[in-house]
Amino acid sequence: MIYLFPAWQQENYNMEYDPILKLVKIFQHMKEDAQLLLMSYMPFLRYKIENFSLPYWSAFDTIQKIDILTGVPLMLSDLSFPEESEFLYTPKGVVILQEKKKFANVQYNEYGCIEKIYYYQTSLFKVENFDDRGFLSSVEEYQEEKLKKRSYYNEFGEHTLTEYFFPISKVVIEKFGVKGFSKEVYSSINEVLLEALQQKLQQKKEEKQKLISVYQPYLVQILHSLVQQEKITWLIQQNQSFFSLEENEHFNVLEKSERILCDTKCMREKFLHWANENLLSIEEKVESIPFYDLELDLGESNFVQEMLLYVKVNSLNAFKERFIDLLLKKLIENESYYLLITTDSLELEEMIQQKAIQLIDTYFDIDSTSSDFKKTLRYVETKRMQKLLKQDEEAVEHLRKTPLWKQLVAAINVYERLEYRRVFHLYQIRELFKKTRLYIELDEATNFQMQLLALSVGIPQMTRNQFDFVFHKENGILYDEECDLEQEVDYYLKHLANWNQSLIRNIELLEEYDLEKISERWQVVLNGEKN
């Protein structure tokens, strides 16, 4: 049996990027028995994994003494509130008033279900967390907005466990709590979770077991005591930081590991450099092996005249601003170019947008906030849609006789080929990449998942970091602040032969990382051999 420890969290965690899910797919293809061991508190777990067929064991279900596997989330009508409560409905939930003062705030999650209820007196003093199987999962009590304790419940509403945070940190197994544990009072929740896990592993001790975990601080803190009895294989991901733990936790876990697997050769080199700096003799344990397979899913950008440049940027500096200015100037000069700029924040998007407006308006000597621009824009749009009205024609009649007209129309043409988006889901990115001619990554840190998507769609990419799948002027451009940016951009946009060669190289790489070949490599790992 293969036991996998994912680093899932209830909030702010995108399952699409998870390496464990991709490993499960590989093991299922290999006909290997695998089970997920979940160590995080995730009362809305089932909604998060509903699109995946995954056998799992939840440590929190065990210590909360929860036995049911399915259920239906609670609705507002299932809950009771004081009489004369006033309900104010908002886009994100329901605010409940008592005597015109805020009494509670019902928070709905991304699935449209009640996830939490915040209760207030003079300030926040209680939070209820609900399980997607239809019951109250825990209650958090606050003192002066500082978390004092968290009480856990099972599906019958029975109080099973209490976690105290101050004045003394401890965890107490309550009257209706789980039986058969070694103590009634523990120093931390991690200690309780570890005992639940040890009992779980002991039940199947006669079977051959292999433990594989993502190397993540929360999991290391729970599992570092387990490495005295069990050999664990740790997974290190591209761009992962492994510097955030105490040295003794790091060193003990790594030295006693069975293997340390990095998802790229570049990451293996980076990790070994860190290990050598810290005098860790673990080189023989460290290997590189993909945690994923790559599938060919070619786009259509080479069949259309429009050339879309997909730019990802999450911060600005002088160099990035200079690069964006260059792309905007190329957009102005070439009517077949389209520019899509994606960011993670509205604030950054608006900042880039204002700089672009200033550049474009200055170039054409127009004011895009003026009434002349707005009238011209309406004329152009309605004429294109064949919905032009006489009043729209009359509104621009005087403008069409002036030199300003051509400048306004030209500026509108540029603005129509410039788009801003905040894209978070891989399926959205994949669809956009299918129409993209060149992917440009402006940030210093590589977005590994997006690079893999660009590879699978077959498009070249510009990146500032070397990694296993991008080779300079074979299927992409490795650039820095000293290079000739315009020349590098033009390499794929103005030379179709280079673009076609990049496509061929991407297909060759995809063949090396198909499901069958990756499965063969993982079989070597499971057999205890070296790749």
C-alpha positions, 0 to 999 in steps of 0.5 A: 500500500502506498500512503500519500500525504498531501499538503491540502488546506481548507482555504486558499488552496488550488487543487489543480496545482497539487502534485499528489493528485497527479501522482495518484493518476500515475499510480492508478495507471500502474494498478498500485493501491494508494490512499491519501492520509489527510492531516489538515482540518478540512470540514469542506473536504468532499466538495474540494475533491468531488471531481476526483475519485480518491480513497482517503483517510482523515486524521481529523475525522478520527480524532473528532470521532466522525464516522459518516462519509457523506451528507448534505451541507446545512442551509440557513433555514436549518439554523436557529437565531434569536427572535427578532433577528434582521437578515441583510443579504450580501453577495458573500453571505448574510449579516444578522442584526440584533437591535440594529447592531451586528450580531453575526455574519454568515459566510458562504464559501465558493460552493455557495454553502454555509462554511462559517458564522462569525458572532460579535459582541463589542468585537469578534468572540465566536466562530462556528465552522460547518462540515459539508456533511451537514453538522457543526464541526467546531466552535472557536472562542475568542478573547479580545479577538485572540483565539482562546480555544477550539471545541470539536464535535462529531456528527451527533453534536457531541463534544469530542475534543478541545484545543486550548491556545492560551493561557496554557496550550493543550488538547483534551480528549472529552467524554464523547471523544475517541477511545483507545488513545494513550492519554487524555491530555496532549501538549498540541494537536500535532501530538494527537494527529500523530498518535491517530496516524500511528494507529492507522499505520499499525492496523496494516503493519503486515502489509508492505507500506510506502510513505510519500509526503509533500515536503511542507512545514505543517507536515514536517512538524507532524511527521518528524517524530514518525521518522524514527519508526518509518521511512518516508519519501519526501517530494520537493517541488519546483520553486518550493522554499525549504528554508522555513523550518527549524534546522533540527527539524530539517536535518533529522527528517532529511537524514532519516528519509528513505528518498528525497525526490525533486520534480525537476533536475533544476530543483535537485541541483538547487536542493543539493546546493542548499544541503551542501551549504548545511553540511548534510550528506544526503546526496545519494538519497536525492533524485529527480523524477516528474510527479506528473505526466505531460499530454499533447493538447495542441492549440490553434495559434498557428492557424490564425492570422492574429498573434496573441502574446500572453504576458504574466506579471505579478509585480513591477520594477523598472525592467518589467515596465520597460519590457511592457512598454516594448510590447505595447509599442509592438502592439501599436506597430503591428495590427496582427498583434494582440496583447493579453496581460494577466496579474494576480491582483486588481491593484497591479492590473490597474497600475499597468493599465494606467501606464499603458493608457499614458503610453498609447494616448501620448503616441497618438496625441489623443485623450482617451477620456475625452468626449471625442474619443468616446463618440468615436469609440461608439461609432466604430463599435456600432458600425462593426456590429452593423447597428450604426444609428444616424445620431452616432454618425452625426456625432462624429461628422465634424471629427471625420473632417479633422486630422484627429479622426485618424489618430482616434481610430488608430488608438481605438484599434490598439485598445481593442487588441489590448486586454487585461485579466486575472486568471486563476484556473488551469482550465482557463489558462489552457483555453487561452494558451490554445490561441497564444503565439508566445507566452512571456513570463516577466516575474523572477519566480517561474510559474511551473504549472503554466510552463508545463501548460505552454509545453503541452499546447506546443507554444514557445515561451520566454522565461528568466529561469532555466528549467528542465523543459525550456531550451534557449532558441529550441522551444523558448527564450531564456532572457535577462536584463542585459539582452536585446528584448526586441530581438528575442521577442521577434525571434518567434513572432517574425520568424515562422520557421523558428516557431515551427521548430519550437513546436517540434521540440515541444512534441519531442519533450512531451513524448519523453514525459508521457504517462507510460514512461513516467509510470516506468520511472516510478516503478523503479522508485517503488521497487527501491532501485535508483533511476 
